[in-house]
């Protein structure tokens, strides 16, 4: 029942509709604030006065009578007639106001509003709207705390769904929302979008996207009624830490957004493999502006660790990389001098081709490239005397090929700790 009339609320909408449909419309209008009228030049001023008089939603407006309106201080004949005309419009076309609210005005909190259940009886308008009760403002502010057990992939999926939903909602609320779809989903080049939309440069386009879309959302502000929940903002901060210097396989969780554009949200980019990076099996995620230094670090670390049988500390790796870079004819003489320590530390701690033990770090066996080093690793890892026949068997099992040579005498000269126990049997003594 309405607060302002003895009649059931849905009686205003039963003309040509079933009782169930009329009741649904009345329920919807109770949740629609008068802000839905602010886009109308004819009714914006009326809406402000109605709010001052305590009218908070469209259902209260519909139930308002002329006699009640006339009692308000300063309410003249024109104002009363305008309110009455507005009431009749809402009663005659409630679907229009519901659709306007849903598409253009309703506050949207992401990802919370992605998880609202759908009501099967909502299709009589021709559109499925979310079935939701009116939530008090205080309750809306008490958002669920993010789970500390959510994985990186789950955080990526949740953020992607929220960004895609925000872009879809803004298609009906912001005239420049089309550039968001072209940039984040279609993956069109910034130069092309800038030219087609009249921006002076690609940098100006990126600035517009950041200033009007990303920055306010990531700071918890509203963008045309859309905002991110605090739980999602917390996940964004965790993602920035988890993705920085990680391998690009995390981006396999993305379904809609262009990976490179997704990373740009965090100030990150891809360090993509080139021909001489193929052994690393994956692209890396690094900070924008650090690609070259991280690439040189990767090359230097990979080169020095190719020569390691046993593990070594991070400090030792840095020293060896610097020494190798300073060789007059060394491969890295013109490149790295100071390794990127944060990238190096992340590589050693996280990536699957680095073995970690109490003695330090070394490459996994599959990443060892030289035949002699592979054999030396097999002898070392046996932890006991091992025959030449057994070395061959393990070599073929790991690398799916036969060694190019088996001159263990030469191996002993290079690695004195590999000694002959007896004819055809070797052991690492170190």
ABEGO torsion letter per residue (X at the ends): XBAABABBAAAAAABGBBAAAAAAAAAAAAABBAAAAAABAAAAAAAAAAAAAGBABAAAAAABBAAAAAABBGBBAAAAAAAAAAAAAAAABAAAAAAAAAAAABBBBOAAAAABBBBAAAAAAGBBBBBBBBBBAAAAABBBBBBAABBAAAAAAAAAAAAAAAAAAAAAABAAAAAAAAAAAAGBBAAAAAAAAGBABAAAAAAAAAAAAAAAAAAGBBBGGBBBBAAAAAAAAAAAAAABGBBAAAAAABAABBAAAAAAAAGBBBBBBBAAAAAAGBBBBBBBGAAAAAAAAAAAAAAAAAABABBBBAAAAAAAAAAAAABAABAAAABBABBBAAAAAAAAAABAABBBBAAEBBBBAAABABAAAAAAAAAAAAGBBBBAAAAAAAAAAAAGBBBABABAAAAAAABAABBBABBGBBBBBX
